[in-house]
Amino acid sequence: MSLLENLNWRYATKKYDPTRKVAQEDVDKIVEAARLAPTSSGLQQFRVIVVSNQELKEKMVPIAWGQEIMAEASHVLVFAAWDRYTEERIDKIYDYTTDERGLPRGRFGSYTDKLKAAYLPQTAEENFVHTARQAYIAFGLAIAQAAELKVDCTPVEGFTTEELDELLDLKSKGLKSVTMLPIGYRDNEDWLAPMKKVRNPKEEFVIEY
Ligand SMILES: Cc1cc2nc3c(=O)[nH]c(=O)nc-3n(C[C@H](O)[C@H](O)[C@H](O)COP(=O)(O)O)c2cc1C
């Protein structure tokens, strides 16, 4: 099936079959799609936390405003972004990139100086708006990869970020949660499964000049 067919197949699953688990190989592929996402300046400003522990998933239900999908799904992927830019974080990823490419460290020094001049004077909140945006790109790719594998998922923004950050101890890692992606297999009784996918008509969606 083509990517477009799979994107038509997928939907924001509202009820999972709790007895069906996603194979580790498929979890790995979904995470890999996120890891391969492009990021602004290649800074890779986010991480993915993979939660399979049932107790933790159950604790996520009240945090996600009572959404039972958190506990029913096989795994929950949490997309979390840097809580702010720092000189060390920018240098670390650029040192790693130059090392991996066999280039001298500091090769991109004038560019990273520009990044530091742009981001470091900003507030942590302003930084996080930018880092979180990068996580959304990966989130979209993970959703598409899940569809390609015929794994169901639900994009979730309906949760209290501070509570999730505390549950997963994200602050100590310099991260703040952005979105969650429960993955698994739809339950036969999911009311949304048979519903038509509704999108704006192409003529309205595309503005051509
Ligand atoms: C960023 C984002 C956050 C969302 N948050 C939730 C959520 O918390 N709970 C939920 O059931 N669906 C959530 N959705 C699913 C949307 O309602 C759904 O994607 C949209 O209605 C389109 O339907 P479809 O994905 O089934 O095609 C979210 C979607 C996105 C993209």
The ligand as a Tripos MOL2 file, in Angstrom:
@<TRIPOS>MOLECULE
LIG
   31    33     1     0     0
SMALL
NO_CHARGES

@<TRIPOS>ATOM
      1 C1         -1.3050   17.6270   18.1110 C.3       1 LIG1
      2 C2         -2.5130   16.7430   18.2350 C.ar      1 LIG1
      3 C3         -3.0900   16.5270   19.4680 C.ar      1 LIG1
      4 C4         -4.1820   15.6680   19.6230 C.ar      1 LIG1
      5 N1         -4.6490   15.3650   20.8730 N.ar      1 LIG1
      6 C5         -5.5900   14.3890   20.9930 C.ar      1 LIG1
      7 C6         -5.9680   13.9100   22.2790 C.ar      1 LIG1
      8 O1         -5.4840   14.3420   23.3150 O.2       1 LIG1
      9 N2         -6.8850   12.9140   22.3370 N.ar      1 LIG1
     10 C7         -7.4420   12.3520   21.2160 C.ar      1 LIG1
     11 O2         -8.2630   11.4380   21.3410 O.2       1 LIG1
     12 N3         -7.1070   12.8040   19.9910 N.ar      1 LIG1
     13 C8         -6.1940   13.7860   19.8460 C.ar      1 LIG1
     14 N4         -5.8150   14.2100   18.6010 N.ar      1 LIG1
     15 C9         -6.4310   13.5820   17.4260 C.3       1 LIG1
     16 C10        -7.2170   14.5440   16.5440 C.3       1 LIG1
     17 O3         -8.4490   14.8590   17.1150 O.3       1 LIG1
     18 C11        -7.3820   13.8820   15.1700 C.3       1 LIG1
     19 O4         -6.0930   13.6510   14.6450 O.3       1 LIG1
     20 C12        -8.1910   14.7260   14.2040 C.3       1 LIG1
     21 O5         -9.5080   14.8500   14.6480 O.3       1 LIG1
     22 C13        -8.1690   14.1190   12.8060 C.3       1 LIG1
     23 O6         -8.6700   12.8230   12.7950 O.3       1 LIG1
     24 P1         -7.8290   11.5270   12.3890 P.3       1 LIG1
     25 O7         -6.4740   11.6560   13.0180 O.co2     1 LIG1
     26 O8         -8.6320   10.4040   12.9800 O.co2     1 LIG1
     27 O9         -7.7530   11.4810   10.8990 O.co2     1 LIG1
     28 C14        -4.7430   15.0790   18.4600 C.ar      1 LIG1
     29 C15        -4.1590   15.3300   17.2090 C.ar      1 LIG1
     30 C16        -3.0570   16.1210   17.1000 C.ar      1 LIG1
     31 C17        -2.4320   16.3040   15.7370 C.3       1 LIG1
@<TRIPOS>BOND
     1     1     2 1
     2     2     3 ar
     3     2    30 ar
     4     3     4 ar
     5     4     5 ar
     6     4    28 ar
     7     5     6 ar
     8     6     7 ar
     9     6    13 1
    10     7     8 2
    11     7     9 ar
    12     9    10 ar
    13    10    11 2
    14    10    12 ar
    15    12    13 ar
    16    13    14 ar
    17    14    15 1
    18    14    28 ar
    19    15    16 1
    20    16    17 1
    21    16    18 1
    22    18    19 1
    23    18    20 1
    24    20    21 1
    25    20    22 1
    26    22    23 1
    27    23    24 1
    28    24    25 2
    29    24    26 1
    30    24    27 1
    31    28    29 ar
    32    29    30 ar
    33    30    31 1
@<TRIPOS>SUBSTRUCTURE
     1 LIG1         1 GROUP 0 **** ****
